[in-house]
Amino acid sequence: MSPIVAHALILLGSVFVSAISQVMLKISANRSHGSAVREYANPLVVGAYALFVVSTLLTVYAYKEVPLSLGPVLEATSYIYVTVFGVLLFKERVGTPKIVALALIVGGICVFALFG
């Protein structure tokens, strides 16, 4: 496996970890907390921010080999992850505008992969 491919996979993993941390923050936001301190200083929020730090470190490491032109394309996959998590975990509905937007994102990723 080439270094670029390996680091691109690390970047995709970083984006996935970031999406997980966003879900953790939403789960915490949907819960009732006894005080403002508990709202921000609870295991879900602290864990989510710890994952954001891990995600940032992975992203910085991945950019050692990933071309800057490829990075934003890989990071756009976060919209797909967050949508899937929203549907599976929060029973969110996906309307036509969101489906069109996701199709455009996936199409852009495919165009870049094929012709980039």
C-alpha positions, 0 to 999 in steps of 0.5 A: 500500500502506498503512503498516500493511500495509507494516509488517505485511509487515516484521514477517512478514519479521522473524519469518521471519529469526528462524526462519532464525536458530533453524535456524542455531543448531540446525544448529550444535548438531547439529555436533561442535565441538573446544572450548567456545569453538568451539561458541559462536564459530563462523560459524553461531552468530555469524551466527544472533545477528546475524540475531536483532539484525536481526530485533529491529530490524525488529520495533521498526521494524514496531511503529511502524505495526502495532497491538499487537493484530496483532503477536502474531498475526503473530509466531505464524507463526514456529511454521509457519516453524520446523515447515516448516524442521524437516521440510525440513531436519532430516527431523523428523516432524510428529505429530497433536498438532503438526498440530492445534496448527498448525491452531489457530494458522492458524485463529486468524490467519484469525479475527483477519484476518477479524474482528479 
